[in-house]
Amino acid sequence: MSRIDFVGLARQDAGRGDKQTTMEYFVPVESTNVTLNRETLEIQETTGTRFPIGIDYGTRYFELPLTGAPRPASLPRILSGFLGQPASATATGGKHAHTFDPTLSGKIPEWHSIFAVRNDPAPPIVDLFYDCRGNELQLNIAPNDYLRFDATFLGLHIDDTTPAPVPTTDMTRKTKFSEATIEISEDGGTTFGPVVSAGWGFTYNNNLDTDEAVLGSRELYALPEGNADLEVRFSPRENMLDYYRQNLLADPTQIAVKMTATHADGDIIQVVAHNVEITDAPAAISGADVLKMIEVTGRASLSPAGKFITVVVTNSVAAYT
């Protein structure tokens, strides 16, 4: 993509079929590469010639992977496509806290419309995808870098006739690595302690079901969410023996992992994985390298209190209705 290209998102308030042409947020992205997933109908018949005959198309859907550095104002609109609508409340300093909890009743991946505009060619390539839901979301942060997202939406339809809007890009501040801290809890999230870590990230997957073809239509009958999965990663620089030993236990131990990024202007992004079971914590022996950290990987499960992942974004936006 070029700097003159842009991506816009809008929630479909009335659900599937409620195509939006006015975007709520224009999200800065590093790249997106739309992929068409399409079934092909082909049959090998005896035709008296060795040359192929024509094919037909079956069902299709679109895959929209967005990568970039999340901004506090537009991040909740991205998250709602994966975790459902947030609960918004007034916070200190005139800010508002928007809490995402997919375990609550009615919190399903929201339907979105997404503009993807390539302004490089003339005329520009303008696609409006609608009936989109979030499938896989990653947030990652590492030293000397920004907090980054990889958000893959699946869309059922494309409109290539609606002209491109004029973008108003979200330019709220990106999150720097120096603003992020990691904390661990070994008592179910009652108390947290800081961890010196060289990185953190998670992968959340809705496992949307695309096997939804029916007779009489080339449109998918539905795009339902499947079982939710969550992987958490962090890289402790201290107490490496503890994490290495925890991975070798006969039964898994559960910890809660929290990432908090606090901006100077009062915006906050916080992610809590409530019940993480360590599945990998290798400590390789190498004659060439000093062991500086352990790359810990964990599988999140539902906590005894019924929590899975909670994301809170505090910013100047009052609500995301």
Contacts in CASP RR format, 6 or more apart in sequence:
PFRMAT RR
TARGET T0000
AUTHOR 0000-0000-0000
METHOD contacts of the structure
MODEL  1
MSRIDFVGLARQDAGRGDKQTTMEYFVPVESTNVTLNRETLEIQETTGTR
FPIGIDYGTRYFELPLTGAPRPASLPRILSGFLGQPASATATGGKHAHTF
DPTLSGKIPEWHSIFAVRNDPAPPIVDLFYDCRGNELQLNIAPNDYLRFD
ATFLGLHIDDTTPAPVPTTDMTRKTKFSEATIEISEDGGTTFGPVVSAGW
GFTYNNNLDTDEAVLGSRELYALPEGNADLEVRFSPRENMLDYYRQNLLA
DPTQIAVKMTATHADGDIIQVVAHNVEITDAPAAISGADVLKMIEVTGRA
SLSPAGKFITVVVTNSVAAYT
1 29 0 8 1.000
1 30 0 8 1.000
1 31 0 8 1.000
1 32 0 8 1.000
1 118 0 8 1.000
2 118 0 8 1.000
2 119 0 8 1.000
2 120 0 8 1.000
4 119 0 8 1.000
4 120 0 8 1.000
5 117 0 8 1.000
5 118 0 8 1.000
5 119 0 8 1.000
5 120 0 8 1.000
6 26 0 8 1.000
6 115 0 8 1.000
6 117 0 8 1.000
6 119 0 8 1.000
6 167 0 8 1.000
6 169 0 8 1.000
7 26 0 8 1.000
7 27 0 8 1.000
7 29 0 8 1.000
7 32 0 8 1.000
7 66 0 8 1.000
7 114 0 8 1.000
7 115 0 8 1.000
7 116 0 8 1.000
7 117 0 8 1.000
8 23 0 8 1.000
8 25 0 8 1.000
8 26 0 8 1.000
8 27 0 8 1.000
8 114 0 8 1.000
8 115 0 8 1.000
8 116 0 8 1.000
8 167 0 8 1.000
9 23 0 8 1.000
9 24 0 8 1.000
9 25 0 8 1.000
9 26 0 8 1.000
9 27 0 8 1.000
9 74 0 8 1.000
9 77 0 8 1.000
9 78 0 8 1.000
9 112 0 8 1.000
9 113 0 8 1.000
9 114 0 8 1.000
9 115 0 8 1.000
10 20 0 8 1.000
10 22 0 8 1.000
10 23 0 8 1.000
10 24 0 8 1.000
10 25 0 8 1.000
10 77 0 8 1.000
10 112 0 8 1.000
10 113 0 8 1.000
10 114 0 8 1.000
11 20 0 8 1.000
11 24 0 8 1.000
11 77 0 8 1.000
11 80 0 8 1.000
11 81 0 8 1.000
11 85 0 8 1.000
11 110 0 8 1.000
11 111 0 8 1.000
11 112 0 8 1.000
11 320 0 8 1.000
12 18 0 8 1.000
12 19 0 8 1.000
12 20 0 8 1.000
12 110 0 8 1.000
12 111 0 8 1.000
12 112 0 8 1.000
12 113 0 8 1.000
12 130 0 8 1.000
12 131 0 8 1.000
13 321 0 8 1.000
15 110 0 8 1.000
15 111 0 8 1.000
16 111 0 8 1.000
16 131 0 8 1.000
16 156 0 8 1.000
17 111 0 8 1.000
17 130 0 8 1.000
17 131 0 8 1.000
18 111 0 8 1.000
19 113 0 8 1.000
19 128 0 8 1.000
19 130 0 8 1.000
19 131 0 8 1.000
19 157 0 8 1.000
19 159 0 8 1.000
20 112 0 8 1.000
20 113 0 8 1.000
20 130 0 8 1.000
21 113 0 8 1.000
21 128 0 8 1.000
21 162 0 8 1.000
21 165 0 8 1.000
22 165 0 8 1.000
23 113 0 8 1.000
23 115 0 8 1.000
23 165 0 8 1.000
23 167 0 8 1.000
24 77 0 8 1.000
25 73 0 8 1.000
25 74 0 8 1.000
25 77 0 8 1.000
25 170 0 8 1.000
26 74 0 8 1.000
26 167 0 8 1.000
26 168 0 8 1.000
26 169 0 8 1.000
26 170 0 8 1.000
27 66 0 8 1.000
27 71 0 8 1.000
27 74 0 8 1.000
27 77 0 8 1.000
27 78 0 8 1.000
27 169 0 8 1.000
27 170 0 8 1.000
28 68 0 8 1.000
28 69 0 8 1.000
28 71 0 8 1.000
28 169 0 8 1.000
28 170 0 8 1.000
28 171 0 8 1.000
29 66 0 8 1.000
29 67 0 8 1.000
29 68 0 8 1.000
30 67 0 8 1.000
30 68 0 8 1.000
30 69 0 8 1.000
31 67 0 8 1.000
31 68 0 8 1.000
32 64 0 8 1.000
32 65 0 8 1.000
32 66 0 8 1.000
32 67 0 8 1.000
32 116 0 8 1.000
33 65 0 8 1.000
34 62 0 8 1.000
34 63 0 8 1.000
34 64 0 8 1.000
34 116 0 8 1.000
34 127 0 8 1.000
34 129 0 8 1.000
35 62 0 8 1.000
35 63 0 8 1.000
35 65 0 8 1.000
36 60 0 8 1.000
36 62 0 8 1.000
36 63 0 8 1.000
37 60 0 8 1.000
37 61 0 8 1.000
37 62 0 8 1.000
37 63 0 8 1.000
37 210 0 8 1.000
38 57 0 8 1.000
38 58 0 8 1.000
38 59 0 8 1.000
38 60 0 8 1.000
39 57 0 8 1.000
39 58 0 8 1.000
39 59 0 8 1.000
39 60 0 8 1.000
39 213 0 8 1.000
40 55 0 8 1.000
40 56 0 8 1.000
40 57 0 8 1.000
40 58 0 8 1.000
41 55 0 8 1.000
41 56 0 8 1.000
41 57 0 8 1.000
41 58 0 8 1.000
42 54 0 8 1.000
42 55 0 8 1.000
42 56 0 8 1.000
45 53 0 8 1.000
47 53 0 8 1.000
57 218 0 8 1.000
58 213 0 8 1.000
58 218 0 8 1.000
59 212 0 8 1.000
59 213 0 8 1.000
59 218 0 8 1.000
59 219 0 8 1.000
59 220 0 8 1.000
60 218 0 8 1.000
61 154 0 8 1.000
61 155 0 8 1.000
61 156 0 8 1.000
61 210 0 8 1.000
61 220 0 8 1.000
61 223 0 8 1.000
62 129 0 8 1.000
62 132 0 8 1.000
62 154 0 8 1.000
62 155 0 8 1.000
62 156 0 8 1.000
62 158 0 8 1.000
63 152 0 8 1.000
63 153 0 8 1.000
63 154 0 8 1.000
63 155 0 8 1.000
64 114 0 8 1.000
64 116 0 8 1.000
64 129 0 8 1.000
64 132 0 8 1.000
64 152 0 8 1.000
64 153 0 8 1.000
64 154 0 8 1.000
64 155 0 8 1.000
65 150 0 8 1.000
65 151 0 8 1.000
65 152 0 8 1.000
65 153 0 8 1.000
66 78 0 8 1.000
66 149 0 8 1.000
66 150 0 8 1.000
66 151 0 8 1.000
66 152 0 8 1.000
66 153 0 8 1.000
67 148 0 8 1.000
67 149 0 8 1.000
67 150 0 8 1.000
67 151 0 8 1.000
68 148 0 8 1.000
68 149 0 8 1.000
68 150 0 8 1.000
69 146 0 8 1.000
69 147 0 8 1.000
69 148 0 8 1.000
69 149 0 8 1.000
69 174 0 8 1.000
69 175 0 8 1.000
70 78 0 8 1.000
70 139 0 8 1.000
70 147 0 8 1.000
70 148 0 8 1.000
70 149 0 8 1.000
70 174 0 8 1.000
70 175 0 8 1.000
70 269 0 8 1.000
71 170 0 8 1.000
71 171 0 8 1.000
71 172 0 8 1.000
71 173 0 8 1.000
71 174 0 8 1.000
72 172 0 8 1.000
72 173 0 8 1.000
72 175 0 8 1.000
72 263 0 8 1.000
72 267 0 8 1.000
72 268 0 8 1.000
72 269 0 8 1.000
72 313 0 8 1.000
72 314 0 8 1.000
72 315 0 8 1.000
73 170 0 8 1.000
73 172 0 8 1.000
73 315 0 8 1.000
73 316 0 8 1.000
73 317 0 8 1.000
74 170 0 8 1.000
74 172 0 8 1.000
75 149 0 8 1.000
75 269 0 8 1.000
75 313 0 8 1.000
76 86 0 8 1.000
76 98 0 8 1.000
76 100 0 8 1.000
76 313 0 8 1.000
76 315 0 8 1.000
76 317 0 8 1.000
76 320 0 8 1.000
77 320 0 8 1.000
78 137 0 8 1.000
78 149 0 8 1.000
78 151 0 8 1.000
79 86 0 8 1.000
79 100 0 8 1.000
79 137 0 8 1.000
79 311 0 8 1.000
79 313 0 8 1.000
80 86 0 8 1.000
80 100 0 8 1.000
80 110 0 8 1.000
80 112 0 8 1.000
80 320 0 8 1.000
81 109 0 8 1.000
81 110 0 8 1.000
81 111 0 8 1.000
81 112 0 8 1.000
81 132 0 8 1.000
81 133 0 8 1.000
81 134 0 8 1.000
81 153 0 8 1.000
82 102 0 8 1.000
82 109 0 8 1.000
82 134 0 8 1.000
82 135 0 8 1.000
82 137 0 8 1.000
82 151 0 8 1.000
82 204 0 8 1.000
82 206 0 8 1.000
83 100 0 8 1.000
83 101 0 8 1.000
83 102 0 8 1.000
83 107 0 8 1.000
83 109 0 8 1.000
83 204 0 8 1.000
83 309 0 8 1.000
83 311 0 8 1.000
84 100 0 8 1.000
84 102 0 8 1.000
84 106 0 8 1.000
84 107 0 8 1.000
84 108 0 8 1.000
84 109 0 8 1.000
84 110 0 8 1.000
85 107 0 8 1.000
85 110 0 8 1.000
85 320 0 8 1.000
86 98 0 8 1.000
86 99 0 8 1.000
86 100 0 8 1.000
86 313 0 8 1.000
86 320 0 8 1.000
87 98 0 8 1.000
87 99 0 8 1.000
87 101 0 8 1.000
88 96 0 8 1.000
88 97 0 8 1.000
88 98 0 8 1.000
88 99 0 8 1.000
88 318 0 8 1.000
88 319 0 8 1.000
88 320 0 8 1.000
89 96 0 8 1.000
89 97 0 8 1.000
89 99 0 8 1.000
90 96 0 8 1.000
90 97 0 8 1.000
91 97 0 8 1.000
91 314 0 8 1.000
93 266 0 8 1.000
94 316 0 8 1.000
95 266 0 8 1.000
95 267 0 8 1.000
95 268 0 8 1.000
95 314 0 8 1.000
95 315 0 8 1.000
95 316 0 8 1.000
96 314 0 8 1.000
96 315 0 8 1.000
96 316 0 8 1.000
96 317 0 8 1.000
96 318 0 8 1.000
96 319 0 8 1.000
97 268 0 8 1.000
97 312 0 8 1.000
97 313 0 8 1.000
97 314 0 8 1.000
98 312 0 8 1.000
98 313 0 8 1.000
98 314 0 8 1.000
98 315 0 8 1.000
98 317 0 8 1.000
98 319 0 8 1.000
98 320 0 8 1.000
99 310 0 8 1.000
99 311 0 8 1.000
99 312 0 8 1.000
100 107 0 8 1.000
100 310 0 8 1.000
100 311 0 8 1.000
100 312 0 8 1.000
100 313 0 8 1.000
101 107 0 8 1.000
101 307 0 8 1.000
101 309 0 8 1.000
101 310 0 8 1.000
102 228 0 8 1.000
102 308 0 8 1.000
102 309 0 8 1.000
103 302 0 8 1.000
103 306 0 8 1.000
103 307 0 8 1.000
103 308 0 8 1.000
108 225 0 8 1.000
109 133 0 8 1.000
109 134 0 8 1.000
109 206 0 8 1.000
109 208 0 8 1.000
109 225 0 8 1.000
110 133 0 8 1.000
111 130 0 8 1.000
111 131 0 8 1.000
111 132 0 8 1.000
111 133 0 8 1.000
112 130 0 8 1.000
112 132 0 8 1.000
112 133 0 8 1.000
112 134 0 8 1.000
112 153 0 8 1.000
113 128 0 8 1.000
113 129 0 8 1.000
113 130 0 8 1.000
113 131 0 8 1.000
113 132 0 8 1.000
114 128 0 8 1.000
114 129 0 8 1.000
114 130 0 8 1.000
114 132 0 8 1.000
114 153 0 8 1.000
114 155 0 8 1.000
115 126 0 8 1.000
115 127 0 8 1.000
115 128 0 8 1.000
115 129 0 8 1.000
115 164 0 8 1.000
115 165 0 8 1.000
116 127 0 8 1.000
116 129 0 8 1.000
117 124 0 8 1.000
117 125 0 8 1.000
117 126 0 8 1.000
117 127 0 8 1.000
117 164 0 8 1.000
117 167 0 8 1.000
118 124 0 8 1.000
118 125 0 8 1.000
118 126 0 8 1.000
119 164 0 8 1.000
124 164 0 8 1.000
126 160 0 8 1.000
126 162 0 8 1.000
126 163 0 8 1.000
126 164 0 8 1.000
127 158 0 8 1.000
127 159 0 8 1.000
127 160 0 8 1.000
128 158 0 8 1.000
128 159 0 8 1.000
128 160 0 8 1.000
128 162 0 8 1.000
129 153 0 8 1.000
129 155 0 8 1.000
129 157 0 8 1.000
129 158 0 8 1.000
129 159 0 8 1.000
130 155 0 8 1.000
130 156 0 8 1.000
130 157 0 8 1.000
130 158 0 8 1.000
130 159 0 8 1.000
131 155 0 8 1.000
131 156 0 8 1.000
131 157 0 8 1.000
131 223 0 8 1.000
132 153 0 8 1.000
132 154 0 8 1.000
132 155 0 8 1.000
132 156 0 8 1.000
133 153 0 8 1.000
133 154 0 8 1.000
133 155 0 8 1.000
133 206 0 8 1.000
133 208 0 8 1.000
133 223 0 8 1.000
133 225 0 8 1.000
134 151 0 8 1.000
134 152 0 8 1.000
134 153 0 8 1.000
134 154 0 8 1.000
134 206 0 8 1.000
134 208 0 8 1.000
135 152 0 8 1.000
135 153 0 8 1.000
135 154 0 8 1.000
135 205 0 8 1.000
135 206 0 8 1.000
135 207 0 8 1.000
135 208 0 8 1.000
136 150 0 8 1.000
136 151 0 8 1.000
136 152 0 8 1.000
136 203 0 8 1.000
136 204 0 8 1.000
136 205 0 8 1.000
136 206 0 8 1.000
137 149 0 8 1.000
137 150 0 8 1.000
137 151 0 8 1.000
137 152 0 8 1.000
137 203 0 8 1.000
137 204 0 8 1.000
137 205 0 8 1.000
138 149 0 8 1.000
138 150 0 8 1.000
138 151 0 8 1.000
138 201 0 8 1.000
138 202 0 8 1.000
138 203 0 8 1.000
138 204 0 8 1.000
139 147 0 8 1.000
139 148 0 8 1.000
139 149 0 8 1.000
139 201 0 8 1.000
139 202 0 8 1.000
139 271 0 8 1.000
140 147 0 8 1.000
140 148 0 8 1.000
140 150 0 8 1.000
140 199 0 8 1.000
140 200 0 8 1.000
140 201 0 8 1.000
140 233 0 8 1.000
141 147 0 8 1.000
141 148 0 8 1.000
141 175 0 8 1.000
141 177 0 8 1.000
141 180 0 8 1.000
141 199 0 8 1.000
141 200 0 8 1.000
141 201 0 8 1.000
141 259 0 8 1.000
141 261 0 8 1.000
142 177 0 8 1.000
142 198 0 8 1.000
142 199 0 8 1.000
143 177 0 8 1.000
143 198 0 8 1.000
143 199 0 8 1.000
144 177 0 8 1.000
145 177 0 8 1.000
146 174 0 8 1.000
146 175 0 8 1.000
146 176 0 8 1.000
146 177 0 8 1.000
147 174 0 8 1.000
147 175 0 8 1.000
147 176 0 8 1.000
147 177 0 8 1.000
147 180 0 8 1.000
147 261 0 8 1.000
147 269 0 8 1.000
154 208 0 8 1.000
154 210 0 8 1.000
154 223 0 8 1.000
155 223 0 8 1.000
156 219 0 8 1.000
156 220 0 8 1.000
156 223 0 8 1.000
157 219 0 8 1.000
172 267 0 8 1.000
172 315 0 8 1.000
173 263 0 8 1.000
173 265 0 8 1.000
173 267 0 8 1.000
175 261 0 8 1.000
175 263 0 8 1.000
175 269 0 8 1.000
179 261 0 8 1.000
179 262 0 8 1.000
179 263 0 8 1.000
180 200 0 8 1.000
180 259 0 8 1.000
180 260 0 8 1.000
180 261 0 8 1.000
181 194 0 8 1.000
181 259 0 8 1.000
181 260 0 8 1.000
181 261 0 8 1.000
182 194 0 8 1.000
182 195 0 8 1.000
182 197 0 8 1.000
182 199 0 8 1.000
182 200 0 8 1.000
182 234 0 8 1.000
182 257 0 8 1.000
182 258 0 8 1.000
182 259 0 8 1.000
183 192 0 8 1.000
183 193 0 8 1.000
183 194 0 8 1.000
183 195 0 8 1.000
183 257 0 8 1.000
183 258 0 8 1.000
183 259 0 8 1.000
183 260 0 8 1.000
184 192 0 8 1.000
184 193 0 8 1.000
184 195 0 8 1.000
184 255 0 8 1.000
184 256 0 8 1.000
184 257 0 8 1.000
184 258 0 8 1.000
185 191 0 8 1.000
185 192 0 8 1.000
185 193 0 8 1.000
185 255 0 8 1.000
185 256 0 8 1.000
185 257 0 8 1.000
185 258 0 8 1.000
186 253 0 8 1.000
186 255 0 8 1.000
188 254 0 8 1.000
188 255 0 8 1.000
188 256 0 8 1.000
188 274 0 8 1.000
188 275 0 8 1.000
188 303 0 8 1.000
188 304 0 8 1.000
188 305 0 8 1.000
189 256 0 8 1.000
189 274 0 8 1.000
192 256 0 8 1.000
192 258 0 8 1.000
195 234 0 8 1.000
195 236 0 8 1.000
195 238 0 8 1.000
195 239 0 8 1.000
196 236 0 8 1.000
196 237 0 8 1.000
196 238 0 8 1.000
197 234 0 8 1.000
197 235 0 8 1.000
197 236 0 8 1.000
197 237 0 8 1.000
197 293 0 8 1.000
198 235 0 8 1.000
198 236 0 8 1.000
198 237 0 8 1.000
198 292 0 8 1.000
198 293 0 8 1.000
199 233 0 8 1.000
199 234 0 8 1.000
199 235 0 8 1.000
200 233 0 8 1.000
200 234 0 8 1.000
200 235 0 8 1.000
200 257 0 8 1.000
200 259 0 8 1.000
201 232 0 8 1.000
201 233 0 8 1.000
201 234 0 8 1.000
201 259 0 8 1.000
202 230 0 8 1.000
202 231 0 8 1.000
202 232 0 8 1.000
202 233 0 8 1.000
202 271 0 8 1.000
202 273 0 8 1.000
202 300 0 8 1.000
202 309 0 8 1.000
203 229 0 8 1.000
203 230 0 8 1.000
203 231 0 8 1.000
204 228 0 8 1.000
204 229 0 8 1.000
204 230 0 8 1.000
204 309 0 8 1.000
205 228 0 8 1.000
205 229 0 8 1.000
205 230 0 8 1.000
206 225 0 8 1.000
206 226 0 8 1.000
206 228 0 8 1.000
207 225 0 8 1.000
207 226 0 8 1.000
207 227 0 8 1.000
207 228 0 8 1.000
207 229 0 8 1.000
208 223 0 8 1.000
208 224 0 8 1.000
208 225 0 8 1.000
208 226 0 8 1.000
209 222 0 8 1.000
209 223 0 8 1.000
209 224 0 8 1.000
209 225 0 8 1.000
209 226 0 8 1.000
210 220 0 8 1.000
210 223 0 8 1.000
212 220 0 8 1.000
212 221 0 8 1.000
212 222 0 8 1.000
212 223 0 8 1.000
212 224 0 8 1.000
213 220 0 8 1.000
213 221 0 8 1.000
214 221 0 8 1.000
228 308 0 8 1.000
230 273 0 8 1.000
230 299 0 8 1.000
230 300 0 8 1.000
230 308 0 8 1.000
230 309 0 8 1.000
231 297 0 8 1.000
231 298 0 8 1.000
231 299 0 8 1.000
231 300 0 8 1.000
232 257 0 8 1.000
232 273 0 8 1.000
232 276 0 8 1.000
232 297 0 8 1.000
232 298 0 8 1.000
232 299 0 8 1.000
232 300 0 8 1.000
233 295 0 8 1.000
233 296 0 8 1.000
233 297 0 8 1.000
233 298 0 8 1.000
234 257 0 8 1.000
234 296 0 8 1.000
235 293 0 8 1.000
235 294 0 8 1.000
235 295 0 8 1.000
235 296 0 8 1.000
236 243 0 8 1.000
236 293 0 8 1.000
236 294 0 8 1.000
236 296 0 8 1.000
237 292 0 8 1.000
237 293 0 8 1.000
240 283 0 8 1.000
240 291 0 8 1.000
240 293 0 8 1.000
240 294 0 8 1.000
243 278 0 8 1.000
243 281 0 8 1.000
243 294 0 8 1.000
243 296 0 8 1.000
244 281 0 8 1.000
244 282 0 8 1.000
244 283 0 8 1.000
244 294 0 8 1.000
246 253 0 8 1.000
246 278 0 8 1.000
246 281 0 8 1.000
247 278 0 8 1.000
247 279 0 8 1.000
247 280 0 8 1.000
247 281 0 8 1.000
247 296 0 8 1.000
252 277 0 8 1.000
252 278 0 8 1.000
252 279 0 8 1.000
253 277 0 8 1.000
253 278 0 8 1.000
254 275 0 8 1.000
254 276 0 8 1.000
254 277 0 8 1.000
254 301 0 8 1.000
254 303 0 8 1.000
255 276 0 8 1.000
255 278 0 8 1.000
256 272 0 8 1.000
256 273 0 8 1.000
256 274 0 8 1.000
256 275 0 8 1.000
256 276 0 8 1.000
256 303 0 8 1.000
257 272 0 8 1.000
257 273 0 8 1.000
257 276 0 8 1.000
258 270 0 8 1.000
258 271 0 8 1.000
258 272 0 8 1.000
258 273 0 8 1.000
259 269 0 8 1.000
259 270 0 8 1.000
259 271 0 8 1.000
260 268 0 8 1.000
260 269 0 8 1.000
260 270 0 8 1.000
261 268 0 8 1.000
261 269 0 8 1.000
261 270 0 8 1.000
262 268 0 8 1.000
266 314 0 8 1.000
267 313 0 8 1.000
267 314 0 8 1.000
267 315 0 8 1.000
267 316 0 8 1.000
268 312 0 8 1.000
268 313 0 8 1.000
268 314 0 8 1.000
269 311 0 8 1.000
269 312 0 8 1.000
269 313 0 8 1.000
269 314 0 8 1.000
270 311 0 8 1.000
270 312 0 8 1.000
270 313 0 8 1.000
270 314 0 8 1.000
271 309 0 8 1.000
271 310 0 8 1.000
271 311 0 8 1.000
272 307 0 8 1.000
272 309 0 8 1.000
272 310 0 8 1.000
272 311 0 8 1.000
273 300 0 8 1.000
273 308 0 8 1.000
273 309 0 8 1.000
274 300 0 8 1.000
274 303 0 8 1.000
274 305 0 8 1.000
274 306 0 8 1.000
274 307 0 8 1.000
274 308 0 8 1.000
274 309 0 8 1.000
274 310 0 8 1.000
275 300 0 8 1.000
275 301 0 8 1.000
275 302 0 8 1.000
275 303 0 8 1.000
275 304 0 8 1.000
275 307 0 8 1.000
275 308 0 8 1.000
276 298 0 8 1.000
276 299 0 8 1.000
276 300 0 8 1.000
277 298 0 8 1.000
277 299 0 8 1.000
277 300 0 8 1.000
277 301 0 8 1.000
278 296 0 8 1.000
278 297 0 8 1.000
278 298 0 8 1.000
279 297 0 8 1.000
279 298 0 8 1.000
279 299 0 8 1.000
280 295 0 8 1.000
280 296 0 8 1.000
280 297 0 8 1.000
280 298 0 8 1.000
281 294 0 8 1.000
281 295 0 8 1.000
281 296 0 8 1.000
281 297 0 8 1.000
282 294 0 8 1.000
282 295 0 8 1.000
283 291 0 8 1.000
283 294 0 8 1.000
284 291 0 8 1.000
300 308 0 8 1.000
300 309 0 8 1.000
301 308 0 8 1.000
302 308 0 8 1.000
END
